[in-house]
Each structure stands twice: as structure tokens, then as C-alpha cells.
Amino acid sequence: MKNTFTTLALSIATLCSVGTSLAQAQSMASPAKPVASDASAYPVAPAAGLYEAFGEKPGIQSLMTDFVQRLRADPRIGEQFAETRLDNLASQLGDQLCQLSGGPCVYKGPDMKTAHSTMDVTRAHFNALVEVLQQSMDARGIPFTRQNQMLALLAPMHRDVVNTR
């Protein structure tokens, strides 16, 4: 049931997302102000306290370390991460989620369209990745409401990540 609600929330957020530009990093002076960045595909403000709810930078980094390990082990998508330097991926994802959640980090990696342009990513791959992320968030004890707030920030990336039908 939880996965159904999350998939529905992701679908709604993806359908409701507008705009396609990627811009500069979020301003630290006003973290709740919607500002487009390389971390997110669209200007979406994080929910108040989201960064803190994820344990700030150390909590987010721990979450991403767990997440990438689970990705590699997942039979649906693990093969796509067989050659990936997991420590580097966890670090980049940590910066990305830190920035998205309103934290002081700045994601300096490629935009999602560029990062996934040479990969054959299907909707099934994307959904599997979201499920693995949910497993990691559950394992860290992140409340369901906070999980959905983060997933809503990530959902607009669907358009730039999925590139194969």
C-alpha cells in the first residue's frame, strides 16, 4: 500500500511539474525560496525542516551510503551499478539530496539529462530505484511524510532520467 501511494505521489508530482531549465544552486540566505538548481530539474522549495529530518549532512550521507549498496544488490537494477564507484555516487547523491532538502550543500555534478544520456533507463528502472530509496529511508527510520516530501523533490527528475521506453 505504501508503494502504491508513493508511486501515485511521484506520478502526480511528475505530471504537475513545469519548466525544463536547470539553473544555479539554491541561495543559503533563503533556503525555502524556490530556486532551480543542478540538483533538481525544477524549482521546488523543500518542506520546512526537511534537511534536519534527514539528519543533516551526516544523516543524508549515511542514507546515501546505504542506498547505493542496496542499489548494487538489487536484482532489478544492480547490474547497472556493477562498474560504478559507489563511494563517489553516494557522495554526489548526498550533496544533491542535501541541497534539495534545504541544506547548505551544493551539488556540482552533471544535470540529470546529461548524467543518464548514455544509459538505457526505463520507467521500471526508475521505479525500482525509488523503491530501493524507500527501503533505505525506512531502514534509517525516516518518517513516511518526510520520505514523501523528499520524493516529491526528486520526482520531476523522472523526465530527464527515463530515456528508454
SULVENTA-V744606 format. One record per residue. N is the residue number from 1. D_CENTER is the distance of its C-alpha to the mean C-alpha in Angstrom with 1 decimal. Layout:
N,D_CENTER  N,D_CENTER
This chain:
1,21.2  2,18.0  3,16.2  4,18.2  5,17.3  6,13.5  7,14.1  8,16.4  9,14.1  10,11.4  11,14.5  12,16.1  13,13.2  14,13.1  15,16.8  16,17.2  17,15.1  18,17.6  19,18.0  20,16.9  21,17.4  22,15.3  23,17.0  24,17.4  25,15.6  26,15.7  27,19.2  28,19.7  29,22.8  30,21.1  31,17.5  32,17.6  33,18.8  34,16.6  35,16.3  36,14.6  37,13.1  38,11.9  39,8.5  40,8.3  41,10.5  42,12.5  43,14.1  44,12.8  45,14.0  46,12.4  47,14.7  48,17.4  49,17.0  50,13.3  51,13.2  52,16.4  53,15.4  54,12.8  55,15.7  56,15.2  57,14.6  58,16.4  59,14.6  60,11.1  61,12.6  62,14.4  63,11.5  64,9.8  65,13.4  66,13.9  67,10.8  68,12.0  69,15.5  70,14.8  71,13.3  72,16.5  73,18.6  74,17.4  75,20.2  76,18.4  77,16.1  78,17.3  79,19.7  80,17.1  81,16.2  82,19.9  83,20.5  84,17.3  85,17.9  86,15.6  87,16.4  88,15.3  89,12.0  90,11.3  91,12.7  92,10.7  93,7.2  94,9.1  95,10.3  96,7.2  97,6.0  98,9.8  99,10.4  100,8.2  101,9.9  102,13.2  103,14.0  104,16.3  105,14.2  106,14.1  107,11.8  108,14.5  109,13.2  110,13.7  111,12.2  112,10.3  113,13.7  114,15.6  115,13.4  116,13.7  117,17.2  118,19.2  119,17.3  120,18.4  121,15.2  122,16.4  123,15.1  124,16.1  125,13.9  126,10.8  127,12.1  128,12.9  129,9.6  130,8.4  131,11.7  132,11.4  133,8.4  134,10.8  135,13.6  136,12.3  137,11.7  138,15.2  139,16.7  140,15.9  141,17.4  142,14.7  143,16.3  144,15.4  145,15.5  146,13.0  147,10.6  148,11.1  149,10.8  150,7.2  151,6.6  152,8.9  153,7.1  154,4.4  155,7.6  156,9.5  157,8.0  158,9.8  159,12.9  160,12.4  161,11.0  162,13.6  163,16.9  164,19.3  165,21.0
